[in-house]
Amino acid sequence: MSVEFLLTSLVVVITPGTGVVYTLATGLTRGARASFVAAVGCTLGIVPHMAAAITGLAALLHTSAVAFSVVKYLGVVYLLYLAWATPREKGALAVEQAEADASGVRRTITTAVLINILNPKLTIFFFAFLPQFVSPGEPHELLNMLALSGVFMLLTLVVFAVYGACAAAVRERVLARPQVLAWMRRSFAGSFVALGAKLALTRQ
């Protein structure tokens, strides 16, 4: 495994995107445990893209404008829904109950998974990125791609968990100031709108 792969993966993971925004929002409004659950969900959301890249399904998104557009606009709609729902959540008012509630955990994971699944650029990224570090025809080519994907997912989990923990660390100060909390919710909602617009403008 090359240092170049690790550094490139780290830069990609650290760069703020929809997963980072959602993890930060969860940490600020619902605490450290919920933010870790969100990080796990975002990481699990990588699996379908990894599978698509390894099996060649990513080529469909790369060559078919219709398939790419369908996934892209589903992602845009979902991000706009999150922008609408974020200022209206009540999670910060009942954090203890939300963290202990299995349905709350499932909802957080489902939201995080969907955020990453409905991003066709992630599939294209894997399709273009992984093969650069695996020589065609080399022994155990599939295992090597799975190993590299696993490392990418591990980096995602660790970095997102750190983001969430940092957000949760200042959570009490935020909750003590309702106006600040309301401003933060609006900021996250605006971020989802901006990311949705960015996704809508992306091309294959």
NUSEMI-589333 format. One record per atom (N, C-alpha, C): atom name; x, y, z. Coordinates in Angstrom, 1 decimal, always signed. Example, Ala and Ser with C-alpha at 12.3 -4.5 7.8 and 13.67 -1.06 7.14 Angstrom:
BEGIN
   atome        x        y        z
       N    +13.2     -5.7     +7.8
      CA    +12.3     -4.5     +7.8
       C    +13.2     -3.3     +7.8
       N    +12.8     -2.2     +7.1
      CA    +13.7     -1.1     +7.1
       C    +12.9     +0.0     +7.9
//
This chain:
BEGIN
   atome        x        y        z
       N     +0.8     -1.2     +0.0
      CA     +0.0     +0.0     +0.0
       C     +0.9     +1.2     +0.0
       N     +0.7     +2.1     -1.0
      CA     +1.5     +3.3     -1.1
       C     +1.2     +4.4     -0.2
       N     +2.2     +5.2     +0.1
      CA     +2.0     +6.5     +0.8
       C     +1.1     +7.4     +0.0
       N     +1.2     +7.4     -1.3
      CA     +0.4     +8.3     -2.1
       C     -1.1     +7.9     -2.0
       N     -1.4     +6.6     -1.9
      CA     -2.8     +6.3     -1.7
       C     -3.3     +6.8     -0.4
       N     -2.5     +6.6     +0.7
      CA     -3.0     +7.0     +2.0
       C     -3.2     +8.6     +2.1
       N     -2.2     +9.3     +1.5
      CA     -2.3    +10.8     +1.5
       C     -3.5    +11.3     +0.7
       N     -3.7    +10.7     -0.5
      CA     -4.8    +11.1     -1.3
       C     -6.1    +10.8     -0.7
       N     -6.2     +9.6     -0.1
      CA     -7.5     +9.2     +0.6
       C     -7.8    +10.1     +1.8
       N     -6.7    +10.5     +2.5
      CA     -6.9    +11.3     +3.7
       C     -7.4    +12.7     +3.3
       N     -6.8    +13.2     +2.2
      CA     -7.3    +14.6     +1.7
       C     -8.7    +14.5     +1.3
       N     -9.1    +13.4     +0.6
      CA    -10.5    +13.3     +0.1
       C    -11.4    +13.2     +1.3
       N    -11.1    +12.4     +2.3
      CA    -11.9    +12.2     +3.5
       C    -12.0    +13.5     +4.3
       N    -10.9    +14.2     +4.5
      CA    -10.9    +15.4     +5.3
       C    -11.7    +16.5     +4.7
       N    -11.7    +16.6     +3.4
      CA    -12.4    +17.7     +2.7
       C    -13.9    +17.7     +3.0
       N    -14.4    +18.8     +3.6
      CA    -15.8    +18.8     +4.0
       C    -16.8    +18.5     +2.8
       N    -17.7    +17.7     +3.1
      CA    -18.8    +17.3     +2.1
       C    -20.1    +17.1     +2.9
       N    -21.0    +16.4     +2.2
      CA    -22.3    +16.2     +2.9
       C    -22.2    +15.3     +4.1
       N    -21.3    +14.3     +4.1
      CA    -21.1    +13.4     +5.2
       C    -20.5    +14.2     +6.4
       N    -19.6    +15.0     +6.2
      CA    -19.0    +15.8     +7.2
       C    -20.0    +16.8     +7.9
       N    -20.7    +17.4     +7.0
      CA    -21.7    +18.4     +7.5
       C    -22.8    +17.7     +8.4
       N    -23.2    +16.5     +7.9
      CA    -24.2    +15.8     +8.7
       C    -23.7    +15.3    +10.0
       N    -22.4    +14.8    +10.0
      CA    -21.8    +14.3    +11.3
       C    -21.6    +15.5    +12.2
       N    -21.2    +16.6    +11.7
      CA    -21.0    +17.8    +12.6
       C    -22.3    +18.2    +13.2
       N    -23.4    +18.3    +12.3
      CA    -24.7    +18.7    +12.8
       C    -25.2    +17.7    +13.9
       N    -25.0    +16.4    +13.7
      CA    -25.4    +15.4    +14.6
       C    -24.7    +15.6    +15.9
       N    -23.4    +15.8    +15.9
      CA    -22.6    +16.0    +17.1
       C    -23.0    +17.2    +17.9
       N    -23.3    +18.3    +17.2
      CA    -23.7    +19.5    +17.9
       C    -25.1    +19.4    +18.5
       N    -26.0    +18.7    +17.8
      CA    -27.4    +18.7    +18.3
       C    -27.8    +17.5    +19.1
       N    -27.0    +16.4    +19.0
      CA    -27.4    +15.2    +19.7
       C    -26.3    +14.5    +20.4
       N    -25.1    +15.0    +20.4
      CA    -24.0    +14.5    +21.3
       C    -23.0    +13.6    +20.6
       N    -22.0    +13.1    +21.4
      CA    -20.9    +12.3    +20.8
       C    -21.4    +11.0    +20.3
       N    -22.2    +10.3    +21.0
      CA    -22.6     +8.9    +20.6
       C    -23.4     +9.0    +19.3
       N    -24.3     +9.9    +19.2
      CA    -25.1    +10.1    +17.9
       C    -24.2    +10.4    +16.8
       N    -23.2    +11.3    +17.0
      CA    -22.3    +11.7    +15.9
       C    -21.4    +10.5    +15.5
       N    -21.1     +9.6    +16.4
      CA    -20.3     +8.4    +16.0
       C    -21.2     +7.5    +15.2
       N    -22.5     +7.4    +15.6
      CA    -23.4     +6.6    +14.8
       C    -23.5     +7.2    +13.4
       N    -23.5     +8.5    +13.3
      CA    -23.6     +9.1    +12.0
       C    -22.3     +8.8    +11.2
       N    -21.2     +8.8    +11.8
      CA    -19.9     +8.5    +11.2
       C    -19.9     +7.0    +10.6
       N    -20.5     +6.1    +11.4
      CA    -20.6     +4.7    +11.0
       C    -21.5     +4.6     +9.8
       N    -22.7     +5.4     +9.8
      CA    -23.6     +5.4     +8.7
       C    -23.0     +5.9     +7.4
       N    -22.2     +7.0     +7.5
      CA    -21.5     +7.5     +6.4
       C    -20.5     +6.6     +5.8
       N    -19.8     +5.8     +6.7
      CA    -18.9     +4.8     +6.3
       C    -19.5     +3.7     +5.6
       N    -20.7     +3.2     +6.1
      CA    -21.4     +2.1     +5.5
       C    -22.0     +2.6     +4.1
       N    -22.2     +3.9     +4.0
      CA    -22.7     +4.4     +2.7
       C    -21.7     +4.3     +1.6
       N    -20.4     +4.0     +1.9
      CA    -19.4     +3.9     +0.9
       C    -19.4     +2.5     +0.3
       N    -20.0     +1.5     +1.0
      CA    -19.9     +0.1     +0.5
       C    -20.6     -0.1     -0.9
       N    -21.8     +0.5     -1.1
      CA    -22.4     +0.3     -2.5
       C    -21.5     +0.9     -3.6
       N    -20.8     +2.0     -3.3
      CA    -20.0     +2.6     -4.3
       C    -18.7     +1.8     -4.5
       N    -18.2     +1.2     -3.5
      CA    -17.0     +0.3     -3.6
       C    -17.4     -0.9     -4.4
       N    -18.6     -1.5     -4.1
      CA    -19.0     -2.7     -4.8
       C    -19.3     -2.3     -6.3
       N    -19.8     -1.2     -6.6
      CA    -20.1     -0.8     -8.0
       C    -18.8     -0.6     -8.7
       N    -17.8     +0.0     -8.1
      CA    -16.5     +0.2     -8.7
       C    -15.8     -1.1     -9.0
       N    -15.8     -2.0     -8.0
      CA    -15.2     -3.3     -8.2
       C    -15.8     -4.2     -9.2
       N    -17.2     -4.2     -9.3
      CA    -17.9     -5.0    -10.2
       C    -18.0     -4.4    -11.6
       N    -17.7     -3.1    -11.7
      CA    -17.8     -2.4    -13.0
       C    -19.1     -1.7    -13.2
       N    -20.0     -1.7    -12.2
      CA    -21.2     -1.0    -12.4
       C    -21.0     +0.5    -12.5
       N    -19.9     +1.0    -12.0
      CA    -19.6     +2.4    -12.1
       C    -19.5     +2.9    -13.5
       N    -19.1     +2.0    -14.4
      CA    -19.0     +2.3    -15.8
       C    -20.3     +2.8    -16.4
       N    -21.4     +2.2    -15.8
      CA    -22.8     +2.6    -16.3
       C    -23.0     +4.1    -16.0
       N    -22.7     +4.5    -14.7
      CA    -22.8     +5.9    -14.4
       C    -21.9     +6.8    -15.2
       N    -20.8     +6.2    -15.5
      CA    -19.8     +7.0    -16.2
       C    -20.2     +7.3    -17.7
       N    -20.9     +6.3    -18.3
      CA    -21.2     +6.3    -19.7
       C    -22.6     +6.7    -20.0
       N    -23.5     +6.5    -19.0
      CA    -24.9     +6.8    -19.2
       C    -25.3     +8.1    -18.5
       N    -25.7     +9.1    -19.4
      CA    -26.1    +10.4    -18.8
       C    -27.4    +10.2    -18.0
       N    -28.3     +9.3    -18.5
      CA    -29.6     +9.2    -17.8
       C    -29.4     +8.6    -16.4
       N    -28.6     +7.5    -16.3
      CA    -28.4     +6.9    -15.0
       C    -27.7     +7.8    -14.1
       N    -26.7     +8.5    -14.6
      CA    -26.0     +9.5    -13.7
       C    -26.9    +10.6    -13.2
       N    -27.8    +11.1    -14.1
      CA    -28.7    +12.2    -13.7
       C    -29.7    +11.7    -12.7
       N    -30.2    +10.5    -12.9
      CA    -31.2    +10.0    -12.0
       C    -30.7     +9.9    -10.6
       N    -29.5     +9.3    -10.4
      CA    -28.9     +9.2     -9.1
       C    -28.6    +10.6     -8.5
       N    -28.0    +11.5     -9.4
      CA    -27.7    +12.8     -9.0
       C    -28.8    +13.6     -8.5
       N    -29.9    +13.6     -9.2
      CA    -31.1    +14.4     -8.8
       C    -31.8    +13.8     -7.6
       N    -31.8    +12.5     -7.4
      CA    -32.3    +11.9     -6.2
       C    -31.4    +12.4     -5.0
       N    -30.1    +12.5     -5.2
      CA    -29.3    +13.1     -4.1
       C    -29.6    +14.5     -3.9
       N    -29.8    +15.3     -4.9
      CA    -30.2    +16.7     -4.7
       C    -31.5    +16.9     -3.9
       N    -32.5    +16.1     -4.3
      CA    -33.8    +16.2     -3.6
       C    -33.6    +15.8     -2.1
       N    -32.8    +14.8     -1.9
      CA    -32.6    +14.4     -0.5
       C    -31.9    +15.4     +0.3
       N    -30.9    +16.1     -0.3
      CA    -30.2    +17.1     +0.4
       C    -31.1    +18.3     +0.7
       N    -32.0    +18.6     -0.2
      CA    -32.9    +19.7     +0.0
       C    -33.9    +19.3     +1.1
       N    -34.3    +18.1     +1.1
      CA    -35.1    +17.6     +2.2
       C    -34.4    +17.8     +3.6
       N    -33.1    +17.4     +3.6
      CA    -32.4    +17.6     +4.9
       C    -32.3    +19.1     +5.3
       N    -32.1    +19.9     +4.2
      CA    -32.1    +21.4     +4.5
       C    -33.4    +21.9     +5.1
       N    -34.5    +21.3     +4.6
      CA    -35.8    +21.7     +5.2
       C    -36.0    +21.1     +6.6
       N    -35.6    +19.9     +6.8
      CA    -35.8    +19.2     +8.1
       C    -34.9    +19.6     +9.2
       N    -33.7    +20.0     +8.9
      CA    -32.7    +20.3     +9.9
       C    -33.1    +21.4    +10.9
       N    -33.7    +22.5    +10.5
      CA    -34.1    +23.5    +11.5
       C    -35.3    +23.1    +12.3
       N    -36.0    +22.1    +11.9
      CA    -37.2    +21.6    +12.5
       C    -37.0    +20.5    +13.5
       N    -35.8    +19.9    +13.5
      CA    -35.6    +18.8    +14.4
       C    -35.7    +19.1    +15.9
       N    -36.1    +18.2    +16.7
      CA    -36.2    +18.4    +18.1
       C    -35.2    +17.6    +18.9
       N    -34.2    +17.0    +18.2
      CA    -33.2    +16.1    +18.8
       C    -32.5    +16.8    +20.0
       N    -32.1    +18.0    +19.8
      CA    -31.3    +18.7    +20.9
       C    -32.1    +18.9    +22.2
       N    -33.4    +18.8    +22.1
      CA    -34.2    +19.0    +23.3
       C    -34.4    +17.7    +24.1
       N    -34.1    +16.6    +23.5
      CA    -34.3    +15.3    +24.2
       C    -33.2    +14.3    +23.8
       N    -32.0    +14.7    +24.0
      CA    -30.8    +14.0    +23.6
       C    -30.7    +12.6    +24.3
       N    -30.9    +12.6    +25.6
      CA    -30.7    +11.3    +26.3
       C    -31.6    +10.3    +25.7
       N    -32.9    +10.6    +25.5
      CA    -33.8     +9.7    +25.0
       C    -33.5     +9.3    +23.5
       N    -33.1    +10.2    +22.7
      CA    -32.8     +9.9    +21.3
       C    -31.6     +9.0    +21.2
       N    -30.6     +9.1    +22.1
      CA    -29.4     +8.3    +22.0
       C    -29.7     +6.9    +22.4
       N    -30.6     +6.7    +23.4
      CA    -31.0     +5.4    +23.9
       C    -32.0     +4.7    +23.0
       N    -32.7     +5.4    +22.2
      CA    -33.7     +4.9    +21.4
       C    -33.2     +4.2    +20.1
       N    -33.5     +2.9    +20.0
      CA    -33.0     +2.2    +18.8
       C    -33.5     +2.7    +17.5
       N    -34.7     +3.2    +17.5
      CA    -35.3     +3.8    +16.3
       C    -34.5     +5.1    +15.9
       N    -34.0     +5.8    +16.9
      CA    -33.2     +7.0    +16.6
       C    -31.9     +6.7    +16.0
       N    -31.3     +5.6    +16.5
      CA    -30.0     +5.1    +15.9
       C    -30.2     +4.7    +14.5
       N    -31.3     +3.9    +14.3
      CA    -31.6     +3.5    +12.9
       C    -31.8     +4.6    +12.0
       N    -32.5     +5.7    +12.4
      CA    -32.8     +6.8    +11.6
       C    -31.5     +7.6    +11.3
       N    -30.6     +7.7    +12.2
      CA    -29.4     +8.4    +12.0
       C    -28.5     +7.6    +11.0
       N    -28.4     +6.3    +11.2
      CA    -27.6     +5.5    +10.2
       C    -28.2     +5.5     +8.8
       N    -29.6     +5.4     +8.8
      CA    -30.2     +5.4     +7.5
       C    -30.0     +6.8     +6.7
       N    -30.1     +7.9     +7.5
      CA    -29.9     +9.2     +6.8
       C    -28.5     +9.3     +6.3
       N    -27.5     +8.9     +7.2
      CA    -26.1     +8.9     +6.8
       C    -25.8     +8.1     +5.6
       N    -26.3     +6.9     +5.6
      CA    -26.1     +6.0     +4.5
       C    -26.6     +6.5     +3.2
       N    -27.9     +7.1     +3.2
      CA    -28.5     +7.6     +2.0
       C    -27.7     +8.8     +1.5
       N    -27.1     +9.6     +2.4
      CA    -26.4    +10.8     +2.0
       C    -25.2    +10.4     +1.1
       N    -24.6     +9.3     +1.4
      CA    -23.4     +8.9     +0.6
       C    -23.9     +8.0     -0.6
       N    -24.9     +7.2     -0.4
      CA    -25.4     +6.4     -1.6
       C    -25.8     +7.3     -2.7
       N    -26.6     +8.4     -2.4
      CA    -27.1     +9.2     -3.4
       C    -26.1    +10.3     -3.9
       N    -24.9     +9.9     -4.0
      CA    -23.9    +10.8     -4.5
       C    -23.1    +10.0     -5.6
       N    -23.5    +10.2     -6.9
      CA    -22.9     +9.4     -8.0
       C    -21.4     +9.8     -8.2
       N    -21.0    +10.9     -7.7
      CA    -19.5    +11.3     -7.9
       C    -18.7    +10.4     -7.0
       N    -19.2     +9.8     -5.9
      CA    -18.4     +8.9     -5.1
       C    -18.1     +7.6     -5.8
       N    -19.1     +7.1     -6.6
      CA    -18.9     +5.9     -7.4
       C    -17.9     +6.2     -8.5
       N    -18.0     +7.3     -9.1
      CA    -17.1     +7.7    -10.2
       C    -15.7     +7.8     -9.6
       N    -15.6     +8.4     -8.4
      CA    -14.3     +8.5     -7.7
       C    -13.6     +7.2     -7.5
       N    -14.4     +6.2     -7.0
      CA    -13.9     +4.9     -6.7
       C    -13.5     +4.2     -8.1
       N    -14.3     +4.4     -9.1
      CA    -14.1     +3.9    -10.4
       C    -12.7     +4.3    -11.0
       N    -12.5     +5.6    -10.8
      CA    -11.2     +6.2    -11.3
       C    -10.0     +6.1    -10.4
       N    -10.3     +6.0     -9.1
      CA     -9.3     +6.1     -8.1
       C     -8.6     +4.8     -7.8
       N     -9.4     +3.8     -7.5
      CA     -8.9     +2.5     -7.1
       C     -7.9     +1.8     -8.1
       N     -8.3     +1.8     -9.4
      CA     -7.5     +1.1    -10.4
       C     -6.1     +1.7    -10.5
       N     -5.9     +2.9    -10.1
      CA     -4.6     +3.5    -10.2
       C     -3.6     +2.9     -9.2
       N     -4.1     +2.2     -8.2
      CA     -3.2     +1.6     -7.2
       C     -3.2     +0.1     -7.3
       N     -3.8     -0.5     -8.3
      CA     -3.8     -1.9     -8.5
       C     -3.4     -2.2     -9.9
       N     -2.3     -2.9    -10.1
      CA     -1.9     -3.3    -11.5
       C     -2.8     -4.3    -12.1
       N     -3.2     -4.1    -13.3
      CA     -4.1     -5.1    -14.0
       C     -3.4     -6.4    -14.1
       N     -4.1     -7.5    -13.8
      CA     -3.6     -8.8    -13.9
       C     -2.7     -9.3    -12.8
       N     -2.5     -8.4    -11.8
      CA     -1.6     -8.9    -10.7
       C     -2.3     -9.9     -9.8
       N     -1.6    -10.7     -9.1
      CA     -2.2    -11.7     -8.3
       C     -3.1    -11.1     -7.2
       N     -4.2    -11.7     -6.9
      CA     -5.1    -11.2     -5.9
       C     -5.6     -9.8     -6.1
       N     -5.9     -9.5     -7.4
      CA     -6.3     -8.1     -7.7
       C     -7.5     -7.7     -7.0
       N     -8.5     -8.6     -6.9
      CA     -9.8     -8.3     -6.2
       C     -9.5     -8.0     -4.7
       N     -8.7     -8.9     -4.1
      CA     -8.4     -8.7     -2.7
       C     -7.7     -7.4     -2.4
       N     -6.8     -7.0     -3.3
      CA     -6.1     -5.8     -3.2
       C     -7.0     -4.6     -3.2
       N     -8.0     -4.6     -4.2
      CA     -9.0     -3.6     -4.3
       C     -9.9     -3.5     -3.0
       N    -10.2     -4.7     -2.5
      CA    -11.0     -4.7     -1.3
       C    -10.2     -4.2     -0.1
       N     -8.9     -4.5     +0.0
      CA     -8.1     -4.0     +1.1
       C     -8.0     -2.5     +1.0
       N     -7.7     -1.9     -0.2
      CA     -7.6     -0.5     -0.3
       C     -8.9     +0.2     +0.0
       N    -10.0     -0.4     -0.4
      CA    -11.4     +0.2     -0.1
       C    -11.6     +0.1     +1.4
       N    -11.1     -1.0     +2.1
      CA    -11.3     -1.1     +3.5
       C    -10.5     +0.0     +4.2
       N     -9.3     +0.3     +3.7
      CA     -8.5     +1.4     +4.3
       C     -9.2     +2.7     +4.2
       N     -9.7     +3.0     +3.0
      CA    -10.4     +4.2     +2.8
       C    -11.6     +4.4     +3.7
       N    -12.3     +3.3     +3.9
      CA    -13.5     +3.3     +4.8
       C    -13.0     +3.5     +6.3
       N    -11.9     +2.9     +6.7
      CA    -11.4     +3.1     +8.0
       C    -11.0     +4.6     +8.2
       N    -10.3     +5.2     +7.2
      CA    -10.0     +6.6     +7.3
       C    -11.2     +7.4     +7.5
       N    -12.3     +7.1     +6.7
      CA    -13.5     +7.8     +6.8
       C    -14.1     +7.8     +8.1
       N    -14.2     +6.6     +8.7
      CA    -14.8     +6.4    +10.0
       C    -14.0     +7.2    +11.1
       N    -12.7     +7.1    +11.1
      CA    -11.8     +7.8    +12.1
       C    -12.0     +9.3    +11.9
       N    -11.8     +9.8    +10.7
      CA    -11.9    +11.3    +10.5
       C    -13.3    +11.8    +10.9
       N    -14.3    +11.1    +10.4
      CA    -15.7    +11.6    +10.7
       C    -16.0    +11.5    +12.2
       N    -15.4    +10.5    +12.9
      CA    -15.6    +10.3    +14.3
       C    -15.0    +11.5    +15.1
       N    -13.8    +11.9    +14.6
      CA    -13.1    +13.0    +15.2
       C    -13.9    +14.3    +15.0
       N    -14.4    +14.5    +13.8
      CA    -15.2    +15.7    +13.5
       C    -16.4    +15.7    +14.4
       N    -17.1    +14.6    +14.6
      CA    -18.2    +14.5    +15.4
       C    -17.9    +14.8    +16.9
       N    -16.8    +14.2    +17.4
      CA    -16.4    +14.4    +18.7
       C    -16.0    +15.9    +19.0
       N    -15.4    +16.5    +18.1
      CA    -15.1    +17.9    +18.3
       C    -16.4    +18.8    +18.3
       N    -17.3    +18.4    +17.5
      CA    -18.6    +19.1    +17.5
       C    -19.3    +18.9    +18.9
       N    -19.3    +17.6    +19.3
      CA    -20.0    +17.3    +20.6
       C    -19.3    +18.0    +21.8
       N    -18.0    +18.2    +21.7
      CA    -17.3    +18.8    +22.8
       C    -17.7    +20.2    +23.1
       N    -18.2    +20.9    +22.1
      CA    -18.7    +22.3    +22.3
       C    -20.2    +22.4    +22.3
       N    -20.8    +21.2    +22.4
      CA    -22.3    +21.1    +22.3
       C    -23.0    +21.8    +23.5
       N    -22.4    +21.6    +24.7
      CA    -23.1    +22.2    +25.9
       C    -23.1    +23.7    +25.8
       N    -22.0    +24.3    +25.3
      CA    -22.0    +25.7    +25.1
       C    -23.0    +26.2    +24.1
       N    -23.2    +25.4    +23.1
      CA    -24.2    +25.8    +22.0
       C    -25.6    +25.7    +22.6
       N    -25.9    +24.6    +23.3
      CA    -27.2    +24.4    +23.8
       C    -27.6    +25.4    +24.9
       N    -26.6    +26.0    +25.5
      CA    -26.8    +27.0    +26.6
       C    -27.2    +28.3    +25.9
       N    -27.1    +28.4    +24.6
      CA    -27.4    +29.6    +23.9
       C    -28.4    +29.3    +22.8
       N    -29.7    +29.3    +23.0
      CA    -30.7    +28.9    +22.0
       C    -30.5    +29.6    +20.7
       N    -30.2    +30.9    +20.8
      CA    -30.0    +31.7    +19.6
       C    -28.9    +31.1    +18.7
       N    -27.8    +30.7    +19.4
      CA    -26.7    +30.2    +18.7
       C    -27.1    +28.8    +18.0
       N    -27.8    +28.0    +18.8
      CA    -28.3    +26.7    +18.2
       C    -29.1    +26.9    +17.0
       N    -30.0    +27.9    +17.1
      CA    -30.9    +28.2    +15.9
       C    -30.1    +28.6    +14.7
       N    -29.1    +29.5    +15.0
      CA    -28.2    +29.9    +13.9
       C    -27.4    +28.8    +13.3
       N    -26.9    +27.9    +14.2
      CA    -26.2    +26.7    +13.7
       C    -27.1    +25.8    +12.8
       N    -28.3    +25.6    +13.3
      CA    -29.2    +24.8    +12.5
       C    -29.5    +25.4    +11.1
       N    -29.7    +26.7    +11.1
      CA    -29.9    +27.4     +9.8
       C    -28.6    +27.3     +8.9
       N    -27.4    +27.4     +9.6
      CA    -26.2    +27.3     +8.8
       C    -26.0    +25.9     +8.2
       N    -26.4    +24.9     +9.0
      CA    -26.3    +23.5     +8.4
       C    -27.3    +23.3     +7.3
       N    -28.5    +23.9     +7.5
      CA    -29.5    +23.8     +6.4
       C    -29.0    +24.5     +5.1
       N    -28.4    +25.7     +5.3
      CA    -27.8    +26.4     +4.2
       C    -26.7    +25.6     +3.5
       N    -25.9    +24.9     +4.3
      CA    -24.8    +24.0     +3.8
       C    -25.4    +22.9     +2.9
       N    -26.5    +22.3     +3.4
      CA    -27.1    +21.2     +2.6
       C    -27.7    +21.8     +1.3
       N    -28.2    +23.0     +1.3
      CA    -28.7    +23.6     +0.1
       C    -27.5    +23.9     -0.9
       N    -26.4    +24.4     -0.3
      CA    -25.3    +24.7     -1.2
       C    -24.7    +23.4     -1.8
       N    -24.6    +22.3     -0.9
      CA    -24.1    +21.1     -1.4
       C    -25.0    +20.4     -2.5
       N    -26.3    +20.6     -2.3
      CA    -27.3    +20.1     -3.3
       C    -27.1    +20.9     -4.6
       N    -26.9    +22.2     -4.5
      CA    -26.7    +23.0     -5.7
       C    -25.4    +22.6     -6.4
       N    -24.4    +22.3     -5.6
      CA    -23.1    +21.9     -6.2
       C    -23.3    +20.5     -6.9
       N    -24.0    +19.6     -6.3
      CA    -24.2    +18.3     -6.9
       C    -25.1    +18.4     -8.1
       N    -26.1    +19.3     -8.1
      CA    -26.9    +19.5     -9.3
       C    -26.1    +20.0    -10.5
       N    -25.0    +20.7    -10.2
      CA    -24.3    +21.3    -11.3
       C    -23.1    +20.4    -11.8
       N    -22.9    +19.3    -11.1
      CA    -21.8    +18.4    -11.5
       C    -22.1    +17.7    -12.7
       N    -21.1    +17.3    -13.5
      CA    -21.2    +16.5    -14.7
       C    -20.4    +15.3    -14.6
       N    -20.7    +14.4    -15.5
      CA    -20.0    +13.1    -15.5
       C    -18.5    +13.3    -15.7
//
